[in-house]
C-alpha cells in the first residue's frame, strides 16, 4: 500500500516579523527546499512571541502535516520561547540536555551551567522526547549553523531565525526529510495574452483533469505576458491537461521558448540553491580557462553525469555552439549492464558525442586519455559531495599526486540526490532504464542490485521496486551496491 504524499507547514515566530521590523525570508527558502524534495507546503504562518498562541498553532499544524518547521525563538533572551511553546504543545516538560550545555559553554566562552549566572544556558533546556540532528557542513555555512544541532520533537523541527543560520541548517538537514519526487509532475506554458482572457479555460481544465494551475502575469516582456505552471499527480494526467489547454487557448497565444531559456526558467523555479546558474557559471569559467577542444565530459550512463551532459549541452546552445561535437570519456573496468550500453549508444547520437572509450581501471583510463589526447586540459565530472571521496573536493580540483595531471571540474558538486532527480524530471531528460527498475546507483552487474529501500509488496505479495526518483532518503542512494 502506497503511503500518502508527505506535507509540510512552516511556522515563523517573532514579533519583529509582524511589526515589519524584520523581513521574513526563511519561509520562502524552506518552501523551495521542500518543493525540491517533492513535499507540498500547505501552510506558512507568522505568529507573535506568545507561548500559548504558538503552542495552539503547533497542535493544529502537527496534526495535519507530516513535518512542521519553526523559525526563530531559540536564543538566550526572554522572548526566545519556542522550546517552551513546543513543550506546551505536546504537554512535555523541559529537560536539561548536557550535550547542548557543553556546546553553549564552548560557544559563549563560559564555564557555568547555572542558568541564573549564564542566561545562554536557557538554550540547553529543551522539550523531553527530543532528537538532535547536526547539519552537514556546506560551503559558506556560518559557524553557528554546524555547531548547534537542530532539535526535533515528534514531527516538529526547531530551527534558528537568523536567515544565514536557518538556510545553512535546513540546507544541511535535507537528509532528515524523505523525498517525494514523482508524487507530482509539472510543466510550463508561456502565453502572449493577458490572464483575464484565459480564466474560463483554466477553470475548465482544473475541473476536468484535477490539476493545479498557477497563473502569473509577466510585466515588461516583449514575447509573453502570462506564465502558467501546470501540476498533476501523474505524468499521463499532466499530458492530458496540457493537450487540452493547448487546444482550448486562444489561437497563436502559445509562445515557444528556446530550450536553454526554458530549462533555466524551470531550474530557477526548482532549485533553492540556484543550481542551474551555478552549473552554467562553472561551464563559463571552464571555457574561459580552457578552449572547447581541450574539454572532455566524463560519461558512463549514470544519472548524475547524464544530467551534467544535458546541462552542458544546453550551455553550448546558449553560447551559440549548438551542434558542437562534445568529447565524452567512457571508462569501464568490468562487465557492464546491457541497459547502460544501450543508453550510452543513444546518448552518443542525441548529444552528438565523440565517445572516447577505454576498458580499464579509472587511473589507467585517464592515463590512456592523456596519452591519446595530450591537449585535454579539463574533465567535466558529475560527482556530488555525497559520493565516495568527494566530500572535500573543490569545484576545480587537479587530479591527485601520482595521476596524470588534468583539471577535474564538478559543476553539480553541491546538488543533492533529490535536486538531481527533480531536474531530470522537470527538464524531461532521458535516462538509463535501470533507474525505473529500482536501481538508484549504478556500478556493474556483480556489485549492484535494486535498492532494498525501494522495495515493496504488491497486492499479491510479490516484491516489487519503486523507481529511483522515489527514494525517500538520499543518504541510502548506494544501498544497492557492495562497493
KOLTOR-143363 format. One record per atom (N, C-alpha, C): residue in three letters; x, y, z. Coordinates in steps of 0.2 Angstrom, whole numbers, plus 5000, padded with zeros to 4 digits. Atoms other than C-alpha are relative to their C-alpha. Last residue first. Layout:
N
ALAXYZ ...
***
This chain:
483
UNK499349975000 UNK515749944984 UNK499850084999 UNK499550034995 UNK514349824988 UNK500650045000 UNK499450025003 UNK512949924979 UNK500549985006 UNK500150065004 UNK511049934982 UNK500749984997 UNK500250064996 UNK511150044997 UNK500049944996 UNK499550065002 UNK512150174987 UNK499849945003 UNK499950005007 UNK510750314987 UNK500449934998 UNK500050085002 UNK510350275005 UNK500149994993 UNK499450034997 UNK510850455010 UNK500049934999 UNK499449995005 UNK509550524998 UNK500649975003 UNK499449974997 UNK508150465009 UNK500650004996 UNK500249954995 UNK506450435002 UNK500650045003 UNK499650024994 UNK506950354986 UNK499950055005 UNK500550004995 UNK505550404973 UNK500449985007 UNK500249934998 UNK506750454959 UNK499650015007 UNK499549974996 UNK507550284959 UNK499850075003 UNK499549965004 UNK505950204953 UNK500550045005 UNK500249945003 UNK504950084965 UNK500650034996 UNK499549954998 UNK505449904967 UNK499750074996 UNK499949955005 UNK504249754968 UNK500550065002 UNK499649954999 UNK504149604979 UNK500250044994 UNK499450005004 UNK502649504976 UNK500450065001 UNK499450014996 UNK501349494990 UNK500649994996 UNK499950085000 UNK499849484978 UNK500649985004 UNK500650034997 UNK499349664982 UNK500049935000 UNK500649985004 UNK501149724978 UNK499449965004 UNK500450065002 UNK502549714991 UNK499350024997 UNK500650004997 UNK503849854992 UNK499649944998 UNK500450065001 UNK505649884988 UNK499350015004 UNK500549985005 UNK506450054986 UNK499549944999 UNK500449954997 UNK507550045002 UNK499450024995 UNK500550034995 UNK508149874996 UNK499650065003 UNK499949984993 UNK509049964981 UNK499449985005 UNK500549954999 UNK509049864965 UNK500050025008 UNK500750035000 UNK510649764964 UNK499550065001 UNK500649955000 UNK512449824960 UNK499349965000 UNK500049974994 UNK514149734963 UNK499450055001 UNK499750044995 UNK514249604950 UNK499950035007 UNK500450054998 UNK513149684937 UNK500249965006 UNK500150055005 UNK514149844937 UNK499649945002 UNK499350025000 UNK514050004947 UNK500049954994 UNK499850055005 UNK512450104945 UNK500849995001 UNK499349985002 UNK511650204959 UNK500349944996 UNK500049934999 UNK509750204962 UNK500850034999 UNK499349984999 UNK509250044954 UNK500150075002 UNK499850004993 UNK507450014957 UNK500750015002 UNK500150074997 UNK506849964940 UNK500349995007 UNK500750014999 UNK506550144934 UNK499949935002 UNK500249964994 UNK508350184937 UNK499349995001 UNK499950044994 UNK508850034926 UNK499750045006 UNK500650034998 UNK508050124911 UNK500149965006 UNK500050075000 UNK509550244909 UNK499449965003 UNK499550034996 UNK509050424907 UNK500049925000 UNK500050075000 UNK508150544896 UNK500549975004 UNK499450035002 UNK508050724902 UNK499949925000 UNK500250055005 UNK506250794903 UNK500749964997 UNK499849995006 UNK506850954911 UNK499949954994 UNK500349935002 UNK505750944926 UNK500250014993 UNK500750015001 UNK506150754928 UNK499750074997 UNK500050045005 UNK508050774927 UNK499249994998 UNK499849975007 UNK508050924937 UNK499949964994 UNK500549955002 UNK506950844951 UNK500250044993 UNK500650035002 UNK508050694951 UNK499550054998 UNK499950035006 UNK509650794953 UNK499449974996 UNK499949955005 UNK509050904966 UNK500149974993 UNK500749975002 UNK508350754976 UNK500150054995 UNK500350055004 UNK510150674976 UNK499350024998 UNK500250064996 UNK510850834982 UNK499749954995 UNK500750025001 UNK511750964972 UNK499949945004 UNK500549994994 UNK513351034979 UNK499349994999 UNK499650034994 UNK514650964966 UNK499550015006 UNK500650024996 UNK513450994951 UNK500349985007 UNK500549955000 UNK514851084941 UNK499449995004 UNK500650034997 UNK516250974946 UNK499550055000 UNK500549954999 UNK517851014936 UNK499349975002 UNK500750035000 UNK519350904936 UNK499650055002 UNK500549974995 UNK520950984930 UNK499449975000 UNK500549975004 UNK522250864922 UNK499550035005 UNK500249944998 UNK523950804929 UNK499550034995 UNK499949965006 UNK524150614925 UNK499750075002 UNK500550015006 UNK523950534942 UNK500350054995 UNK499950075003 UNK525350514955 UNK499649984994 UNK499350025002 UNK524850664965 UNK500049934998 UNK499650024995 UNK522950684964 UNK500749994998 UNK499950074998 UNK522050764949 UNK500549995006 UNK499550035004 UNK521850954950 UNK500049925002 UNK499550044996 UNK520251014958 UNK500449964995 UNK499450015004 UNK519051154951 UNK500649975004 UNK500350005007 UNK517351144960 UNK500649994995 UNK500149935002 UNK518351104976 UNK499749994993 UNK499849985007 UNK518350924983 UNK499850084999 UNK499649944999 UNK518250895002 UNK500250034993 UNK500249954995 UNK516750775002 UNK500450075000 UNK500149945003 UNK517150684986 UNK499850065004 UNK499449965001 UNK518050534991 UNK499950064997 UNK499450024997 UNK516450424989 UNK500650044998 UNK499750055003 UNK514950524983 UNK500749985003 UNK500150064996 UNK514050634995 UNK500349944997 UNK499650014993 UNK514950784989 UNK499849945003 UNK500349964995 UNK514250764971 UNK500449985007 UNK500050024993 UNK515250694956 UNK499650055004 UNK500649994997 UNK514650734938 UNK500049985008 UNK500250074997 UNK516350764930 UNK499350025004 UNK500649984997 UNK516950894917 UNK499749935003 UNK500550065000 UNK518750844913 UNK499450025004 UNK500550014995 UNK519950984909 UNK499549954999 UNK499949964994 UNK521551014900 UNK499650005006 UNK500549994995 UNK521550894886 UNK500250035006 UNK500249934999 UNK522950934873 UNK499450015005 UNK499549964995 UNK523850764876 UNK499750075001 UNK500349935001 UNK522350664868 UNK500450055005 UNK500350005006 UNK523050484866 UNK499750074998 UNK499550025005 UNK524250494880 UNK499750014993 UNK499549945001 UNK523150604891 UNK500549984995 UNK500349945003 UNK521650484888 UNK500550054999 UNK500150025007 UNK522750324891 UNK499750074996 UNK499450005003 UNK523250394908 UNK500049994992 UNK499849935000 UNK521450434912 UNK500750014997 UNK500449975005 UNK520950254908 UNK500250084999 UNK499750025006 UNK522450184918 UNK499650034994 UNK499349975001 UNK521850284933 UNK500349994993 UNK500049935001 UNK520050234931 UNK500650044998 UNK500249964994 UNK520350054928 UNK500050074999 UNK499550004996 UNK520249984910 UNK499850035007 UNK500250054996 UNK519149964895 UNK500649995005 UNK499450044998 UNK519350134887 UNK499749945004 UNK500250064995 UNK518050234877 UNK500749965001 UNK499350034999 UNK518250404869 UNK500049955005 UNK499950054994 UNK516550444863 UNK500749985000 UNK499450045002 UNK516450594851 UNK500249965006 UNK499450024997 UNK514650644856 UNK500649974996 UNK499549995005 UNK513250724846 UNK500750005004 UNK499649944997 UNK512150744862 UNK500650014995 UNK500449944998 UNK510750634855 UNK500450065001 UNK500449975005 UNK511850514845 UNK499650075002 UNK499549985005 UNK513050474858 UNK499750044994 UNK499849944998 UNK511650474871 UNK500550034995 UNK500549955002 UNK510850334862 UNK500250075001 UNK500050005008 UNK512450224862 UNK499450064998 UNK499449975002 UNK512650264881 UNK500050014992 UNK500149934999 UNK510850214884 UNK500650044998 UNK500549985004 UNK511150044876 UNK499850075001 UNK499749995006 UNK512750014885 UNK499550034995 UNK499549945000 UNK511950054901 UNK500350014993 UNK500449945000 UNK510449934898 UNK500450075000 UNK500249995007 UNK511649794893 UNK499650075000 UNK500750025001 UNK512449814911 UNK499850024993 UNK500549954999 UNK514349824911 UNK499349984999 UNK500550015005 UNK515749704913 UNK499450055002 UNK500350074999 UNK517149774922 UNK499549994995 UNK499550054998 UNK518449914920 UNK499749945002 UNK500450054996 UNK517350044911 UNK500549945001 UNK499650054997 UNK517950214906 UNK499649955003 UNK500450064997 UNK516850324895 UNK500549955002 UNK499650064998 UNK517650494891 UNK499649955003 UNK500250034994 UNK516550614881 UNK500449945001 UNK499650064998 UNK517150744868 UNK499849975007 UNK499850004993 UNK515750854863 UNK500449945001 UNK499850074998 UNK515450894844 UNK500350015007 UNK499250014999 UNK514651064843 UNK500149935002 UNK499750055005 UNK512851054837 UNK500749995000 UNK500450065001 UNK512351214846 UNK500249964994 UNK499650065002 UNK513851324849 UNK499549945000 UNK500050005008 UNK512951494850 UNK500449944998 UNK499449965002 UNK513351524869 UNK500150004992 UNK500149934997 UNK511651464875 UNK500650054997 UNK500549965004 UNK511751314864 UNK500050075002 UNK499749995007 UNK513451264872 UNK499550034996 UNK499649945000 UNK512551294889 UNK500350014994 UNK500449945000 UNK511151174885 UNK500450065000 UNK500350005007 UNK512351034880 UNK499650074999 UNK499549985004 UNK513251064896 UNK499850014993 UNK499949924998 UNK511651054906 UNK500550034996 UNK500649965002 UNK511250884897 UNK500150085001 UNK500050005007 UNK512950814900 UNK499550044997 UNK499549955002 UNK512850864918 UNK500150004993 UNK500349944998 UNK511150774920 UNK500650054998 UNK500549985006 UNK511850624911 UNK499750075001 UNK499649975006 UNK513450634923 UNK499550014994 UNK499749944998 UNK512250624938 UNK500450034994 UNK500549945000 UNK511050494931 UNK500450075001 UNK500449994994 UNK512350364926 UNK499650075000 UNK500750025000 UNK512750324908 UNK499650015006 UNK500150075000 UNK514650324910 UNK499349985000 UNK500750025001 UNK515150504905 UNK500049925000 UNK500050064998 UNK516650614909 UNK499349975000 UNK500650024996 UNK516450764898 UNK500149935002 UNK500450065000 UNK518050824890 UNK499549995005 UNK500550024995 UNK518751004887 UNK499749934999 UNK499650034995 UNK520351044877 UNK499549975006 UNK499750065002 UNK519351074861 UNK500449965005 UNK500550055000 UNK518251204870 UNK500349934998 UNK500450005006 UNK519751304874 UNK499649945000 UNK499850055004 UNK520251304893 UNK499650014993 UNK499350024998 UNK520251444906 UNK500249954995 UNK499649955000 UNK518751544899 UNK500749985002 UNK499949985007 UNK517851394894 UNK500550065000 UNK499650055003 UNK517951324912 UNK500250024993 UNK499350004998 UNK517351484919 UNK500549954997 UNK499749945003 UNK515851484908 UNK500750015002 UNK499950015007 UNK515451304912 UNK500450064997 UNK499450045000 UNK515651344931 UNK500249984993 UNK499449964998 UNK514451484929 UNK500649965000 UNK499849965006 UNK513251374920 UNK500650055001 UNK499750045005 UNK513251254934 UNK500250044994 UNK499450024998 UNK512951384947 UNK500449964995 UNK499649945001 UNK511551464937 UNK500749985002 UNK499949995007 UNK510751294936 UNK500550064999 UNK499650055003 UNK510951254954 UNK500250014993 UNK499849975006 UNK510151414961 UNK500549954996 UNK499349985000 UNK510251344979 UNK500250034993 UNK500049954995 UNK508351334981 UNK500750035000 UNK499450014996 UNK508251244964 UNK500150055005 UNK499950064996 UNK506551224956 UNK500550005006 UNK500650024996 UNK505951384949 UNK500149955005 UNK500049944995 UNK507751434944 UNK499449995004 UNK499550024995 UNK507851254936 UNK500050065005 UNK500250064996 UNK506251284926 UNK500549995006 UNK500649984996 UNK506751454920 UNK499749955004 UNK499849964995 UNK508451394915 UNK499450035004 UNK499750044995 UNK507751254905 UNK500250045006 UNK500550044996 UNK506551364896 UNK500349965006 UNK500449964996 UNK507951484891 UNK499549975004 UNK499649984994 UNK509051344886 UNK499650055004 UNK499850054994 UNK507751254876 UNK500450035005 UNK499550045002 UNK507151414866 UNK500249955006 UNK499449984997 UNK505451474872 UNK500649964997 UNK499550054999 UNK503951444862 UNK500650035002 UNK499349985001 UNK502551564865 UNK500549955001 UNK499450034997 UNK500751504865 UNK500650024997 UNK499849974994 UNK499451634860 UNK500649965004 UNK499349975000 UNK499351584842 UNK500250045006 UNK499650025006 UNK497451544843 UNK500750045000 UNK500149965006 UNK496751574860 UNK500549994995 UNK499749935000 UNK496951434872 UNK499950044994 UNK500649964998 UNK495751274871 UNK500350085000 UNK500550005005 UNK496951164860 UNK499450055002 UNK499849975007 UNK498451204870 UNK499550004995 UNK499849934999 UNK497551184887 UNK500250034993 UNK500649965000 UNK496851014882 UNK500150085000 UNK500350015007 UNK498450944877 UNK499450045000 UNK499749965004 UNK499251014893 UNK499750004993 UNK500249934998 UNK497950934904 UNK500350054995 UNK500749995002 UNK498150764895 UNK499850075001 UNK500050005007 UNK500050774897 UNK499350014997 UNK499749945001 UNK499950814916 UNK499950014992 UNK500449944999 UNK498750674918 UNK500250064998 UNK500650005005 UNK499850554910 UNK499550055001 UNK499849975006 UNK501350614920 UNK499550004995 UNK499650045004 UNK500450584936 UNK500250034994 UNK499750064996 UNK499950684951 UNK500349954996 UNK500550065000 UNK499750844941 UNK500349945004 UNK499850064996 UNK500551014941 UNK499549955000 UNK500550055000 UNK500351154927 UNK500349945004 UNK499750064997 UNK501351314929 UNK499449955001 UNK500450054996 UNK500751454918 UNK500449955002 UNK499750074999 UNK501651614913 UNK499649955004 UNK500350054995 UNK500751764906 UNK500449945000 UNK500349974994 UNK501351914896 UNK499749965006 UNK500550034997 UNK502551844883 UNK499750045006 UNK500250065003 UNK503751904870 UNK499449975003 UNK500249995007 UNK504152084874 UNK499749944997 UNK499750055005 UNK504252064892 UNK499750004994 UNK499449985004 UNK503952214903 UNK500449954996 UNK500049935003 UNK502752134915 UNK500750014997 UNK499349995001 UNK502351944917 UNK500050074997 UNK499949945005 UNK500651904925 UNK500850014999 UNK499649944998 UNK500751734934 UNK500150054994 UNK500149955005 UNK499451594933 UNK500450065002 UNK499849934998 UNK499751434943 UNK500150054994 UNK499849955004 UNK498751284939 UNK500250065003 UNK499949934996 UNK498451134950 UNK500450044995 UNK499349984999 UNK497750984941 UNK500050065004 UNK499850004993 UNK496050894944 UNK500750025000 UNK499450044999 UNK495850854925 UNK500350005007 UNK500050065003 UNK494150914921 UNK500649955001 UNK500550044999 UNK493951044934 UNK500049934997 UNK499950034993 UNK495651114933 UNK499549965002 UNK499450055000 UNK495551124914 UNK500149975007 UNK500350065003 UNK493851214915 UNK500549955000 UNK500550034995 UNK494551344927 UNK499749934997 UNK499650034994 UNK496051374916 UNK499549975005 UNK499750065003 UNK494951404900 UNK500449965006 UNK500550065001 UNK493751514910 UNK500449944997 UNK500250034993 UNK495251624916 UNK499549944999 UNK500050084999 UNK496051634899 UNK499849975006 UNK500350035006 UNK495751814893 UNK500049925000 UNK500749995000 UNK496051884911 UNK499649974994 UNK500350054996 UNK497751814911 UNK499350005000 UNK500149984993 UNK498351934897 UNK499649945004 UNK500649974998 UNK498951854881 UNK499950015007 UNK499949935002 UNK500651814873 UNK499350045002 UNK500549975004 UNK500751654883 UNK500050074998 UNK499949935000 UNK502051544891 UNK499650034995 UNK500249975006 UNK501751374897 UNK500150075000 UNK500149935001 UNK502751274910 UNK499650024993 UNK499749975006 UNK502751094916 UNK499850074999 UNK500149935001 UNK502550994932 UNK500250024993 UNK499749985006 UNK502350824939 UNK499850074997 UNK500349955005 UNK501850774956 UNK500550014994 UNK500750004997 UNK502250624968 UNK499650054996 UNK500450045004 UNK503750594957 UNK499349995003 UNK500049995007 UNK504950664970 UNK499649954996 UNK500650025003 UNK504350634987 UNK500050024993 UNK500249975007 UNK505950644996 UNK499449974998 UNK500150045006 UNK506050605014 UNK499850034994 UNK500750005003 UNK506650745026 UNK499949954994 UNK500550024994 UNK508150725038 UNK499349994997 UNK500050084999 UNK509350715023 UNK499549985005 UNK500550035005 UNK508850895019 UNK499949935001 UNK500550054997 UNK509750945035 UNK499549974996 UNK499650054997 UNK511251045028 UNK499649945003 UNK499650035006 UNK510151155018 UNK500449945002 UNK500550045004 UNK508951175033 UNK500449974994 UNK500250064997 UNK510451225044 UNK499549964996 UNK499450054999 UNK511351335032 UNK499749945003 UNK499850035007 UNK509751425027 UNK500549955001 UNK500550045002 UNK509251455046 UNK500149964993 UNK500050064997 UNK510951515050 UNK499449954998 UNK499450035003 UNK511051645036 UNK500049935004 UNK500050035006 UNK509251695040 UNK500649964998 UNK499649975004 UNK509351715059 UNK500149974993 UNK500349955004 UNK507851635065 UNK500450044996 UNK499949934998 UNK508551475072 UNK499750054995 UNK499449975003 UNK507751305068 UNK500150075002 UNK499949944997 UNK506551185078 UNK500750034997 UNK499349995001 UNK505951035068 UNK500150085002 UNK499849935000 UNK504250975074 UNK500850015000 UNK500049985007 UNK503650805070 UNK500250074999 UNK500550035004 UNK504050725087 UNK500150024992 UNK500450024996 UNK505250855094 UNK499449974997 UNK500650035003 UNK506750885083 UNK499649985006 UNK500450044995 UNK508151005090 UNK499349984996 UNK500749985001 UNK509351065076 UNK499749955005 UNK500450055004 UNK511151045082 UNK499350034999 UNK500650024997 UNK512251195086 UNK499649954996 UNK499850014993 UNK514051195080 UNK499449985004 UNK499850075000 UNK513551175061 UNK500249985007 UNK500550055004 UNK512451335059 UNK500249935001 UNK500650014995 UNK513451445072 UNK499649944997 UNK499850044995 UNK515051435061 UNK499449975005 UNK499849964995 UNK514151515046 UNK500249945006 UNK500450014994 UNK514051395031 UNK500350045006 UNK500249944997 UNK515051465017 UNK499550005005 UNK499649955002 UNK515151295008 UNK499750075003 UNK500149985007 UNK514051165017 UNK500550064999 UNK499649945001 UNK514451075033 UNK499950014992 UNK499450015004 UNK513050945036 UNK500450074998 UNK500049985007 UNK511851005050 UNK500749984996 UNK499549955002 UNK511850915066 UNK500050014992 UNK499750025006 UNK510250825072 UNK500550064998 UNK499549955002 UNK509750815090 UNK500249984993 UNK499450035003 UNK508150715095 UNK500450064998 UNK499749975005 UNK506850765108 UNK500649964997 UNK500250045006 UNK505650665119 UNK500350044993 UNK499850074999 UNK505850805133 UNK499749964993 UNK500550044999 UNK505750985127 UNK500249925001 UNK500450025006 UNK507351085128 UNK499549955002 UNK500650024997 UNK508351175141 UNK499549994995 UNK499950074998 UNK510151195134 UNK499449965003 UNK500050045006 UNK509751355126 UNK500149935001 UNK500750015001 UNK509251435143 UNK500049954993 UNK500150074999 UNK511151405146 UNK499349984999 UNK500050045007 UNK511351575137 UNK499949925002 UNK500750005004 UNK510751655153 UNK500049964994 UNK499950005008 UNK512351615162 UNK499449994997 UNK499349965001 UNK512351665181 UNK500250004992 UNK500149944997 UNK510451615183 UNK500750044999 UNK500449965005 UNK510551475170 UNK500050075003 UNK500549974996 UNK511951385181 UNK499650064995 UNK500650035003 UNK512951285168 UNK499450035004 UNK500549994995 UNK514451395171 UNK499449974997 UNK499950074997 UNK516151385161 UNK499550005006 UNK500150004993 UNK515951525149 UNK500149935003 UNK499449994997 UNK516651555131 UNK499950015008 UNK500149934997 UNK514951585123 UNK500750015004 UNK500249945005 UNK515251445110 UNK500050075003 UNK499449995005 UNK516151325122 UNK499950064996 UNK499449984996 UNK514851345136 UNK500650014995 UNK500249934998 UNK513351335124 UNK500750025004 UNK499949965006 UNK514151175116 UNK499950075002 UNK499350005002 UNK514351095133 UNK500150044994 UNK499749964995 UNK512551135138 UNK500850014999 UNK500149935002 UNK511951065122 UNK500350055005 UNK499749995006 UNK512650895126 UNK500050074997 UNK499349994998 UNK512150905144 UNK500450014993 UNK499750055005 UNK510250925139 UNK500850025001 UNK499349985002 UNK509250995153 UNK500449954996 UNK499450044997 UNK507450945152 UNK500650034998 UNK499349985003 UNK505851055148 UNK500549965004 UNK499649964996 UNK504250955152 UNK500650024997 UNK499450034998 UNK503050895139 UNK500450045005 UNK500050014993 UNK501250935136 UNK500649965003 UNK500050084999 UNK501450915117 UNK499949985008 UNK500450025005 UNK501051105113 UNK499949925001 UNK500749994998 UNK501751155130 UNK499649974995 UNK500250044994 UNK503451085126 UNK499350005002 UNK500050075002 UNK503451165109 UNK499849955005 UNK500650005003 UNK503051335117 UNK499949924997 UNK500550014995 UNK504451315130 UNK499349994996 UNK500050074996 UNK505651275116 UNK499549995005 UNK500250055005 UNK505051425105 UNK500049935004 UNK500550054996 UNK505151545120 UNK499849944995 UNK499950065003 UNK506551665115 UNK499749945003 UNK500650015005 UNK505751825121 UNK500249944996 UNK500750014997 UNK506751825137 UNK499549994995 UNK500449954997 UNK508451805129 UNK499349995002 UNK499950004993 UNK509651655126 UNK499550065003 UNK499449974997 UNK509151605108 UNK500050015008 UNK499650054997 UNK507951485101 UNK500650035003 UNK500250014993 UNK506451605096 UNK500449945004 UNK500049954995 UNK506551595077 UNK499949985007 UNK499549955001 UNK505951485063 UNK500050055005 UNK500149934997 UNK504851335065 UNK500750044999 UNK499449974999 UNK504751185053 UNK499950075004 UNK500149924999 UNK503251075054 UNK500750025002 UNK499449964996 UNK503350905046 UNK499750075001 UNK499450054998 UNK502050765041 UNK500550045004 UNK499550005004 UNK500550895042 UNK500649955002 UNK500250005007 UNK498850895049 UNK500550004995 UNK500550055002 UNK499050855067 UNK499850004993 UNK499650065000 UNK500750955068 UNK499449944999 UNK499550015005 UNK499951115062 UNK500249925000 UNK500450015006 UNK498451115074 UNK500549984994 UNK500450065000 UNK499551075089 UNK499649994994 UNK499650065001 UNK500851195084 UNK499649945000 UNK499850015007 UNK499651335082 UNK500349944998 UNK500650015003 UNK499051315100 UNK500149994992 UNK500150074999 UNK500851305106 UNK499349984997 UNK499650045004 UNK501251465097 UNK499849935001 UNK500250005007 UNK499751555104 UNK500449954996 UNK500750045001 UNK500051495122 UNK499850004993 UNK499950074999 UNK501951545121 UNK499349964999 UNK500550024994 UNK501651715114 UNK500049935000 UNK499650044995 UNK503151785103 UNK499549995006 UNK499649964995 UNK502051835089 UNK500349965005 UNK500349994993 UNK501551725074 UNK500450045005 UNK499549964996 UNK501951705055 UNK499650015007 UNK500449954995 UNK501051565046 UNK500650045004 UNK499549964998 UNK501551465030 UNK499750055005 UNK500149944996 UNK500351325027 UNK500750035001 UNK500749985000 UNK500151185014 UNK499950065004 UNK500149964994 UNK501951155009 UNK499350035000 UNK500549955001 UNK501951004997 UNK500050045007 UNK500450004994 UNK503550894998 UNK499550064999 UNK500650025002 UNK504350854981 UNK499550005005 UNK500150064998 UNK506050874988 UNK499349964998 UNK499550045003 UNK506451024978 UNK500049935002 UNK500250015007 UNK504751094984 UNK500549964996 UNK500550065000 UNK505351065002 UNK499749994993 UNK499750074998 UNK506851164999 UNK499549955000 UNK499650025006 UNK505951304990 UNK500449935001 UNK500550035005 UNK504651315004 UNK500449984994 UNK500350074998 UNK506051325017 UNK499549984995 UNK499550055001 UNK506851475007 UNK499849935002 UNK499950015007 UNK505251565006 UNK500549954999 UNK500650045003 UNK504851535024 UNK500149994993 UNK500050074999 UNK506551605029 UNK499549954998 UNK499750045006 UNK506551765020 UNK500049935001 UNK500050075000 UNK505451855033 UNK500249974993 UNK500450035006 UNK505852045033 UNK500149925001 UNK499650055003 UNK506252115050 UNK499649974994 UNK499349984998 UNK505552275058 UNK500549954996 UNK499749975006 UNK503852245049 UNK500750025001 UNK500049934999 UNK502952235066 UNK500350034993 UNK500749975001 UNK502352055062 UNK500050085000 UNK500350025006 UNK504151995059 UNK499450044999 UNK499649965005 UNK504952085074 UNK499749994993 UNK500349945000 UNK503652005085 UNK500350044994 UNK499649944998 UNK504451835081 UNK499550064999 UNK500149984993 UNK504051655076 UNK500350075001 UNK499549954999 UNK503851595058 UNK499950045006 UNK500249964995 UNK502951425057 UNK500550055002 UNK499549964998 UNK503151325041 UNK499750055005 UNK500249934998 UNK502051185037 UNK500650035003 UNK499649964996 UNK502551025027 UNK499650065002 UNK500149935000 UNK501650885018 UNK500450035005 UNK499949964994 UNK502150705014 UNK499850074999 UNK499549965001 UNK501250605000 UNK500150055006 UNK500249935003 UNK500150475006 UNK500650045000 UNK500149954994 UNK500950305009 UNK499850064997 UNK499649945000 UNK500750174995 UNK499850055005 UNK500449945000 UNK500050005000 UNK500450065000 
***
